[in-house]
Amino acid sequence: MKFITLKSRGGNYMVIASNVAWLRTAENNQTMVGMVGGTPIVVDGTIDEVSKIILDDAGHRN
């Protein structure tokens, strides 16, 4: 199980990388992150920035 940190304007999240189900563009340069079995969270950054954080921190570096 690999935890990653995603920054948010209301406080940071630590999520399990393998529990991220989907990403969707939100307002004001933010991304909505869908979690398996949970409620989506809104984090700072574009889809590209957030997906890079998730993949890099989960050990899937290109």
C-alpha positions as CSV (number, residue, x, y, z in Angstrom):
1,M,0.0,0.0,0.0
2,K,1.5,3.3,-1.1
3,F,0.3,6.6,0.3
4,I,0.7,9.8,-1.7
5,T,0.2,13.4,-0.6
6,L,-2.2,15.6,-2.7
7,K,-2.3,19.3,-1.8
8,S,-5.6,21.1,-1.4
9,R,-6.6,24.6,-0.5
10,G,-8.5,23.4,2.5
11,G,-5.8,21.0,3.8
12,N,-3.7,18.3,2.3
13,Y,-4.8,14.7,1.7
14,M,-2.9,11.4,2.0
15,V,-4.5,8.8,-0.2
16,I,-3.6,5.3,-1.3
17,A,-2.4,5.6,-4.9
18,S,-4.2,2.4,-6.0
19,N,-7.6,3.8,-4.7
20,V,-7.6,6.6,-7.2
21,A,-10.3,5.7,-9.8
22,W,-10.6,8.8,-12.0
23,L,-9.6,12.5,-12.4
24,R,-11.8,15.4,-13.7
25,T,-11.1,19.0,-14.3
26,A,-12.6,21.3,-11.6
27,E,-12.7,25.1,-11.3
28,N,-9.8,27.4,-10.6
29,N,-6.9,25.2,-11.6
30,Q,-8.1,22.3,-9.5
31,T,-8.8,18.6,-10.1
32,M,-11.5,16.4,-8.7
33,V,-10.1,13.0,-7.7
34,G,-12.5,10.0,-7.6
35,M,-11.7,7.5,-4.9
36,V,-12.7,3.8,-4.9
37,G,-15.4,3.4,-2.3
38,G,-15.4,7.0,-1.3
39,T,-16.4,10.6,-2.0
40,P,-14.4,12.6,-4.6
41,I,-11.9,15.1,-3.3
42,V,-10.8,18.4,-4.9
43,V,-7.0,19.1,-5.0
44,D,-4.8,21.8,-6.4
45,G,-3.4,21.4,-9.9
46,T,-4.4,20.4,-13.4
47,I,-5.2,16.8,-14.4
48,D,-1.7,16.5,-15.9
49,E,0.0,17.7,-12.8
50,V,-2.1,15.5,-10.5
51,S,-1.7,12.4,-12.6
52,K,2.1,13.0,-12.7
53,I,2.1,13.2,-8.9
54,I,0.1,10.0,-8.6
55,L,2.1,8.0,-11.1
56,D,5.5,9.3,-9.9
57,D,4.8,8.8,-6.2
58,A,3.3,5.3,-6.8
59,G,6.6,4.2,-8.4
60,H,5.4,4.2,-12.0
61,R,8.1,6.6,-13.3
62,N,8.6,6.8,-17.1
